Amino acid sequence: MSTVPTSIPARMRGLNRAEICDVNFTEYVEQWDGRAASPPAADAPILPGSALDAKGFRELFESQLVSRHLDLMARVLRVQNKVFYTIGSSGHEGNAMVARATRHTDPAFLHYRSGGFMAERFRKLPGMDPAMDSALSFAASKDDPASGGRHKVWGSKPLWVLPQTSTIASHLPKALGTAVAIETGKRLGHALPIPDDSITICSFGDASSNHATAQTAFNAAAWTAYQKLPAPVLFVCEDNGIGISVKTPNGWIAQNFSRRPDLDYFAADGLDLATGYADVQRAVEHCRTTRRPTFLHLRTTRIMGHAGTDFEIEWRSLEELCAVEATDPLLRSAAIALESGLMSKDEVLALYESTRRRCFAAAEEADRRPKLDTLAEVIAPLAPYSPDKVMTEAERADFGPRRLEVFGGEAKLPENQPPRHLAIQINQALHDTFAKYPEALLFGEDVAQKGGVYTVTKGLQKAFGPRRVFNTLLDETMILGMAQGFANVGMLPIPEIQYLAYFHNACDQIRGEAASLQFFSNNQYANPMVVRIAGLGYQRGFGGHFHNDNSITALRDIPGLVVGCPSRGDDAVTMLRTLTALARVDGRVSVFLEPIALYMTKDLHEPGDGGWLTTYPAPGEAMTLGEGRAYADDGASGSDGDELVVFTYGNGVPMSLRAARRIRETHGWPVKIVDLRWLVPLNDAYIVEQARHAKRILVVDEGRRSAGVGEGVITALAEGGLGSVPLQRVVGVDTYTPLAGAAFLVIPGEEDIVVAADRLAASPA
């Protein structure tokens, strides 16, 4: 039998790696001198003892060839500026077996070397063309059915492959979250968009398995299984032994994963379809029938380098490169086709060349298709917003009898109670939300029986049960991964991050994953959710950096995210109604930032005045996205005073109201305090309108000086033509927050606001 040479022959010198691999295949087939068996029947094993029949092998081989020629096409046409992506699947084509053994309704979260998987999954539905769809993505054409030309992603709405750009295992938590959501949905009687016995598939490389985000998912999967809770996720580790240029130690994946309790391990040879398919099938069926997290260790190799820019010859020896090429799974598939008698050498070569022509023809056609050429086209799916529909949904007060049951009768409804503080009003609003949306779920650390650190979720689990309100393991990355999973199957997740500082550990699950899905799927998929985060400063007797974190910069930087920050109870209620409606109508991701220090605040100016208690807004009242609230210095709404306009939010609102009394007494100015309420995106037009006639402006930002909300306010004012109005900023210091009373040295106080007003008084107005 012919073999691949262990050194590069003279005739191949000067060729690039892609060309060498291409020539290798042709020469291997041409020189094959083995003995062929009698052709097998379509339903007979492709080779004796194989679980794969001849028909199945032929189709898998075709899928492998489509994947390979897409890679070869990309390497050729990239230099002609016709395609824009060269991270290929060569050596990983055996993942087509996973696609064949699973269903097109099994949600898939894929590694970037999944060309074989995609080509095979395309068979699940008639009339779909993997070559053309993939070529459109390679070419960044706006006709690309996955992302609309925004990125090269493996994705398909009808095939349940959720588009993503994950390269460092950031997709593993949401894959596990989706598996958990399937089971939770069934227990709640939620109408799933996929069959009840679906599993989720999540593929990644051996190098990525070491990433902290991957370890989060593996640990959470085992934690779930340990408690006998179903979590049907199939983790597929495609082990090619290398990550870019860093080799994985021999045997590391098997050593690390084969003996993990509650993570069931299977291994399969992804380089040999005839022998590997049975093991792939076993792993899939085990996951589907046991509903347990399953780890499939799939042996692969990496042909042609990490990407087109990876010149391996600069850091790998010729002998090593030739040895890698000898493991090319397409050579083994060609051998199986020939040994089995299924195909002749001419037939193999004819199929190889016809697949090449098909992929190049698709690429040339894709190159002629239109590209994204306006900013409006690019950002169209980033942040869809239907204001009229959102407000209609927010104002919908359709609770059925559940609301009366939950609150215990008409007299006990929250709108019939006396004014309450922020924590109680958020709690009442959450009860209302759960009565309105049977698909709503709330989860996080300590949120169930305890009711949260600050009792904001108290009573929710008792009212709605442990399937809708539950504690998670202490892992913010997994909390947000689970939220994406629930969103994927049509539920309304309201995850809680216990403190703002804890969000930073898991930020990429929102920045890189949840908030990007609409953009990279051209609004075919969405992650509707409302993330509750307790945060900001001014806690007394309990603090330090992790409990008085005033850094919201990480939130401001996330495209498409909405951040609302109420300072008082009634605003919190109407804002929460709007955010849940925004999730339901437009599929948006939002953060509800709750100022901890204001949770229990009752008084505004003097002890016992009850000035910061509010009545509960009647069902049907909601807050328009971007709508602020203006106060006179006496606390009344709608001030017309323009001598001094103060822009602030959160804790800054009651502080500014108190400071305003002193400023009026000292300077005689009427003062208007503007509570921004919506921090991302800032409503620039509203900010400019509120300051249009201002003689002086103060920006009170309890965040940090660098990259805080105040910078956005000042930018809006300057760009709105108000840059010449005298302005002062009162803002936190660029430092971590210390413990105890020292914390109040680094965040703004009332005295700082008064002093800033004094400085303005010394400036010409």
Secondary structure, 3 states (H helix, E strand, C coil): CCCCCCCCCHHHCCCCHHHHHHHHHHHHHHCCCCCCCCCCCCCCECCCCCCCEHHHHHHHHHHHHHHHHHHHHHHHHHCCCCCCCCCCCCCCHHHHHHHHHCCCCCCEECCCCCHHHHHHHHHHCCCCCHHHHHHHHHCCECCCCCCCCCCCCCCECCCCECCCCCCCCCCHHHHHHHHHHHHHHHHHCCCCCCCCCCCEEEEEECCHHHCHHHHHHHHHHHHHHHCCCCCCEEEEEEECCEECCEECCCCHHHHHHCCCCCCEEEEEECCCHHHHHHHHHHHHHHHHHHCCCEEEEEECCCCCCCCCCCCHHHCCCHHHHHHHHCCCHHHHHHHHHHHCCCCCHHHHHHHHHHHHHHHHHHHHHHHHCCECCCHHHHHCCCCCCCHHHHHHHHHCCCCCCHHHHHHCCHHHCHHHCCCECHHHHHHHHHHHHHHHCCCEEEEECCCCCCCCCCCCCCCHHHHHCCCCEEECCCCHHHHHHHHHHHHHCCCEEEEEECCHHHHHHHCHHHHHHHHHHHHHCCCCCCCCEEEEEEECCCCCCCCCCCCCCCCCHHHHCCCCCEEECCCCHHHHHHHHHHHHHHHHHHCCEEEEEEEHHHCCCCCCCCCCCCCCCECCCCCCCCCCCCCCEEEECCCCECCCCCCEEEEECCCHHHHHHHHHHHHHHHHCCCEEEEECCEEECCCHHHHHHHCCCCCCEEEEEEEECCCCHHHHHHHHHHHHHHCCCCEEEEEECCCCCCCHHHHHHCCCCHHHHHHHHHHHHCCCC
